[in-house]
């Protein structure tokens, strides 16, 4: 390309002495972009694994909650609550747990970004869009991983639930 033509012309001018170096900013920018893309991919995989582990944790907490509250479910069902009412109750709880975790995550993220910007002098940007997206993902994780425990709660037979200790 043009960098090769310029290098040959300068080498002739300097009588073949290699005392020059030509750097093409475009190549450096491409390498930097590739590094950034790899870094973003690694962070996305780590975030995905973290969300999966968090979702499984929420599901386990909700399953334990269902087992501890069998009597309450039986009372609600015997007083006229539908299966859908029970499902919604446990889904709301799962989403609420997720949103609390999301709020803590946003707080820690903003705090970390400001700390990094202050001490490492690396510019960080926390946009309103990223905060909204993180709450949306948190609520979605609560919904997805709360469905199974909520359905399990709704499937309880009211008579057996009332007899439970």
N, C-alpha and C positions, 0 to 999 in steps of 0.2 A: 504494500500500500504506500501511501505518501510518506510514512515514517521511514520506510526502507529507502526510498529515493533520496530523501533528505540525508539519511545516514551515509549513503554511498557518496553523495556530493561532498559532505563534510569530511569524510575519510580521505577523499582525493585532495581536498584543500589542505588537510593536515598531513599530507604525505604518508598516509597509512598508519600514523600514530593514533592509537585508540585512547585519546584523551577527552573524549566526549561521551555523553550518555543521553539517549533520547527516551523520555518517558511520555507515553501517550495517556492522557488523563481518562480517555474513554475506556481503556483496558482496566485501569485502576478502579474506575467506577463500576465496571461489570463484575470485577472480582469482589468488590465491596458488596454489591447487590446479591451475588451468589452466597456470600457469607451471611448476609442478613436473612436471606431466604432460608438457609439451613438452620440458623438460629431460631427463626420463627417456627419452623417445622418442629424442632425439638421442643420448644415451649408449648406448642399446640398438643403434642403427644403427651407431655407431662401434665398439662391441664386436663386432657381427656381422661387420663388415668386417675387423676385426682377427683374428677367429677364422678367417675365410675365408683371409686372407693367411697366417696361421700354419699352417693346414692344408695349403695349397698348398706352403709351405716344407717341411713334414714329408714330403709326398709326393715332392718333388724330392730331398730328402736320402735317402729310402728307395730311390728309383729309382737314384740314383747308387751307393748301397750294394749294390744288387742287381748292377749292372754290374761293380763292383769285386770282387764275391765269387762270380762265376760258377763259378770252379774249386772253391771250397768247396761250393757247391750241388751240383756234379757229384759230388764225393767223398761227400757225405752221401747223395745219391740212390743212388749205386752201392753204398754200404754198407747200404742197406735203408731209408733214410728215405722216408716216403711224401710225396706232394704236400701232404697235410694237415699233416705235420710241418714242412715248409718254410714253408707259409702261416703257421702258428702262430709259428714263429721270428721271421719278419719283422713279424707283427702285434704280438708282445710288444715287439719293439724300438721300433716306432712308438708304442705306448702308453707305454713307458718314457720315450721322448723327450718325449712330451706331458706326462707327469706331472712330469718335471723342470721343464719350462716352467711348469706349473701351480704347482709349489712356489715357484719364483722369483716368479711373479705374485702369489701369496698373500703372500709375504714383503714384496714391494714395496707391495702394497695396504695391508697392515696398517701398515707403516712410514709410508706416505703419509697414511693416516687419522689416525694418532697425531700426525704432524707438523702436519697441518692443524688438528687439535683443539688442539694446544698453541700454535701461533703465530697462527692466524687466529681462534681462539676460536669455531670453528664445531663444534658437537657432532657427532661421528661415531660410528657404531655398526658394529662388525664382529662378526657373530654366527657361531656355530659352523655354522649352517645355510648361510650364504653361503660359508664355506670348503669345506664338504662339496660344495655345488653346483658350486663352481669346479673342484674335483678331478674331479667327475663329468663336467663339460663337457670338461675337458682330456682325460680318458680316452676320451670319445666321439669327440673330434676325431681322436685318434690312431687309433682303430679305423676311422673312416669314411675318413680319408685314407690309411690304411695298407693298406687292402684291395687296391687296384689294384697297388701295388708287390709285395705279398705274392703275389698271384696270378701276376704276371709272373715272379717268382722260381720259383714252383712249376711253371710251364709249361716251364721249361728242360729240354731233352733232356739226360740225364746224359752221353751219349757226346760230344755237341757241347760240353757244358760242361767236360768233362775235357780236351778238345783246345784250349780257349781259352787265350790267352796272358795 
